[in-house]
Amino acid sequence: FVLDDMFAARAKKMLRTADIVMIFGVKPLMPKIAKLVQDECRSGSYLFSYRFPIPLSTQRRTSDVNSMKSGELASEIMDQASGIDAELIYDEEEMRIYQLGSGNEQRDAERRAI
């Protein structure tokens, strides 16, 4: 367990080897956190987010899109551009768990080669 500023260089290095990352963030920081996680965490890692969702780059299911109002849909599409490649695997009350997708596999292989 490490409690640290996740934007500090030391923490970024630890994110590269973490299997599970727990986020206690605030809503305005979630896009910045999404970019950090996408850049630093390995594919297959789990990301736990308490309270606020992390923007996803993956497409929502058609049923989810159909049930959204036009303003919500526009906001969701904008979020996808800066989101993470992940699947939301748990969403109950204020806890969300994501599994990072395969978008980082090539970068992961390059890091192992170094």
Helices and strands as residue ranges (DSSP letters): H 9-15, E 20-23, G 27-29, H 30-40, E 46-50, H 62-66, H 70-81, E 86-92, E 95-100, G 102-104, H 105-113
